[in-house]
Amino acid sequence: MPVGDIVVDPRIQTRHPDVSADSVRVAWSNVVRFMAREDTDPLRYVAVGYDEYGRLLEMVAVLDESDRWHVFHAMRATTKVLRELKLL
């Protein structure tokens, strides 16, 4: 499971007003499934986790050289991501 500091891109809430930075942080700390997306540079990680409202969020992040996670995509989990993570 991902550990370490997390930076949430402010564009997430602009694009998905129902998903706050706090919701992303909670979901990141409650990850259910997490995996690297091979053949991405920099290496991207996709994860799903539950936020404080019980919603399953999908998140995509990169890990920087200081071991900080930069989450640049978050929204309610889609069927596509659930299949990618072998949850469906």
N, C-alpha and C positions, 0 to 999 in steps of 0.2 A: 504494500500500500504506500502511496506517496506521503512523505513526511517532509517537513521543512517549512520555511516561510512561503507565503503565497502573495502574489500581486495579481489583482483582478483588473483587467482592461476596462476602462470606463465606457467603452463603446458597447459593451455587452448590454448595459441597462438602456442605452439609447436604442439599440436594436430590439431588445426584449424588455420592455418596461416592467413586466411582472417578475423579472429576475433581478434582485438587488445584489450588490457586492457581498453583503452579509449572507445572503442565501447561497451564493457560490462558495463562500468560505465554509459554511456549515456543510454543504454537500461534499466539498473536497475532504472535509474531516470525517465524513461518513461514507466513504467510497465502498461500493459493493463489488465492482469489477474495474480493472485497470490494466491497460496494455499499451505497449509501444506500437506505433504505426511504422513498420519497417519501410525502408526506401524513402524516408523523408529527411530533409536536411534544412535546418536542424531537426533532430529527432523529435517527433511530436508524440504525445501520449494522449490517449482517449480514456475517459473514465465516466462512470455513472455513480451517483450517490444521492442520498436523500437529504433534502433541505429541512429547515425548521417547520415547514408546513406539511411534510410528508410527501412532497413531490419528488419524483425521480428526475434528476437533471443530468444531461449529458454535458461533458466539459472536455475541451481540448487545450493542452498546455505544452509548454516547452520548459526545460530545466536549464537555467543559466549557469555560468561558471562559478557563481557564488552559492549554488544549490538552492536558489529561489525558483519557485514555480511561477510561471507567467501564464495565467489562464486567459486566453484570448477569445474563447468561444464557450458559451453556456446557454442552454435553453432546456425546455422540457425534453426528456429523452424521446428520440424518434425510433421507429421500428428499425430503420437502417442501422443505427448505432447499436441497438439491442442485439440485432443479428450479428453485427461485427464482433461484439463482445461475447457471442454465443450464449446469450441470455434468452433467446427465442429459438 
